[in-house]
Amino acid sequence: MNNHSKPPSEDANQNTLLSLKETVSQNWQRILDRSQNDKTRLGLVANDFIQLIETNHRTQHSPKFYAAELNMGKSNLRKICQRSVGVSPTSCIYARIMLEACTLLEDARRSVKEIASDLGFDDPIYFSRFFKGQGGIPPDTYRGIASKLD
């Protein structure tokens, strides 16, 4: 091992971080691309839904809110998302929240509690469960890996 090589555990951490961030980013980009490329009536509604997520993802996590904003029921929104974007409304919302969470967690000056609050989670423990459930690692672990890469 030369002096410029990283220890294997650091490489594994970097791969975990890059993999999670890349996956989260790709998921959101896939949703955006599908909604923008579908020029049917359903696609236009899906695109409106995605725009609403962009505007409200920090405060609104429920498909019920977005369905009401689009003057439709949750089941109708679900059908439109499945047909146009290929995933559920909840998956769309969670993808955007995760993208924002990864970005915010890379700023070590802000606590996980503050980030949880900024993302509309009343309880930081619930945010931690959400992040781990979606990303496979706790937010503190993600942050620790990110800080070592700076």
C-alpha positions, -999 to +999 in steps of 0.1 A: +000+000+000+015+033-010+012+065+010-016+079-012-040+049-008-069+051+015-076+025+041-101-001+028-127+010+053-125+046+040-130+034+004-160+013+015-175+044+033-169+066+002-185+040-020-215+037+003-220+075+003-215+079-034-238+050-041-266+064-018-263+099-032-261+087-068-291+064-063-312+091-047-303+116-074-310+091-102-343+081-087-354+118-086-341+125-121-359+094-135-391+107-120-385+142-135-376+128-169-407+106-171-430+133-160-416+158-185-415+133-214-451+122-211-470+147-231-504+130-226-530+145-203-519+121-176-483+132-181-493+169-177-510+161-144-480+141-133-457+170-142-480+193-121-477+169-092-439+169-095-438+207-096-459+207-064-435+184-048-406+207-057-424+236-040-438+218-009-416+188-001-402+204+030-436+208+046-460+183+029-453+146+029-487+132+023-501+122-011-535+134+003-523+170+003-510+168-033-542+151-045-563+179-030-541+206-046-547+189-079-584+186-072-585+148-073-586+118-050-556+099-038-565+068-058-567+089-090-533+105-082-519+070-076-532+057-110-518+087-128-483+084-112-481+047-118-490+051-155-470+082-162-440+081-139-440+044-130-440+048-092-464+057-064-470+093-053-454+084-020-423+072-038-421+105-057-424+125-025-399+104-006-374+106-034-374+144-033-372+144+005-342+120+004-324+142-022-328+172+000-318+153+032-286+141+016-277+176+006-285+191+040-267+164+059-234+172+041-234+206+059-218+196+093-228+230+108-264+220+111-277+193+135-298+164+124-325+178+146-325+211+127-325+193+094-354+171+105-373+202+114-364+219+081-378+189+062-411+189+081-404+161+106-417+170+140-396+143+156-359+138+147-362+101+156-389+097+129-366+115+104-338+091+113-361+061+108-373+076+075-337+082+063-325+048+073-355+031+058-350+049+025-313+050+024-301+020+044-279+039+067-287+064+096-283+101+089-255+104+114-236+077+096-242+094+062-230+127+077-199+110+092-189+095+059-196+128+041-174+148+065-145+124+060-146+130+022-143+168+025 
